Amino acid sequence: MHYRNRATRHFLFVVALCAFRTTIGCAVEPTTPQEPLFDQAIALSWEKTAALFDGARALDHIANQIAFGPRTPERPHAKQKTLDYISAHLSNISYIQLHHFQVKGLSGTNIWARISGTSQEDAPHLLLGAHWDTRSHADREPVKAYQRTAVLGANDGASGVAVLLEVAEQLAQHPAHAVVDLLFFDLEDMGNIDGFHYAMGSQAFVDAHPDYRPDAGVIVDMVCDKNLRISKESYSMNQAPKVMSRIWQSAKRQRADAFTESPGMAVIDDHLPFLNAGIAVVDLIHLPFPKTWHTLNDRIEHCSAKSLSQVGRVVLDFIYHYVPLNQQSKPVTTQP
């Protein structure tokens, strides 16, 4: 109903404009059914609101996380401090729960928070995800003696969390129409270490919540590098092309030049369990991987508030403009 009212106002405006310009002629261009019409003033307001994302504050979130040290299974104290930190910064959100799970002898914890939309009916339902753990082995270190040292994870771990926390702050102050779930995944970065896999936390979440069916989602991973480059990750492009298209439209509106039109490689990340379950989730990740990836050099001096701001603005713009791809929202079937 909210969408139809806006579309009607847009149509009447165009008709009136045509009548006024009879001397020069006017034609109403046909619209594509998949692309919703928005009130221009409201759309511009959304773009300006998305631009309020504070990259400097997101960078502070990175600094605070890495102060706990690597967030690995071998460091439960650092992990608990990180869990407490994330939870504390979500305290103004109505629904939050911890999802504890066991996988291959490891204990993990996902954080699930929900931000209600402004509409109580027919609201789209979106997922934003990031992993909060870090890698136990710096296996990309050139010196072999250091390859079993834990990674601090300023970029690979803390940056995605930082973006989600600042997005949550903006949505609390400037609510979107959509219901937005924030999912912070544990045990993402254990792949190829002692027989473990990547994305174990997100897979455990999908397995434990088979009725969880958001309209679309975005995973944010490794997004703070000073030379940030986000290409179109291959699995996302092949299995969620419409969602990716909308994100890149947001990037154009926000003039986020870190987002490129280049095709990216296929990445095993937290989007895959959702894609395999038939949920359209896109992975926003630095491609090709930065030089600091899985090394001891993954530190905050290589991070940029500007890069964080670009990603945060695009994510918020995507949320504010989102209307379901079929223009009919599904009910939210699972609650935290």
Secondary structure, 3 states (H helix, E strand, C coil): CHHHHHHHHHHHHHHHHHHHCCCCCCCCCCCCCCCCCCCHHHHHHHHHHHCCCCHHHHHHHHHHHHCCCCCCCCCHHHHHHHHHHHHHCCCCCCEEEEEEEEECCEEEEEEEEEECCCCCCCCCEEEEEEECCCCCCCCCCCCHHHCCCCCCCHHHHHHHHHHHHHHHHHHHHCCCCCEEEEEEECCCECCCCCCCCECHHHHHHHHHCCCCCCCEEEEEECCCECCCCEEECHHHHHHCHHHHHHHHHHHHHCCCCCEEEEECCCCCCCCHHHHHCCCCEEEEEECCCCCCCCCCCCCHHHECHHHHHHHHHHHHHHHHHCCCCCCCCCCCCCCC
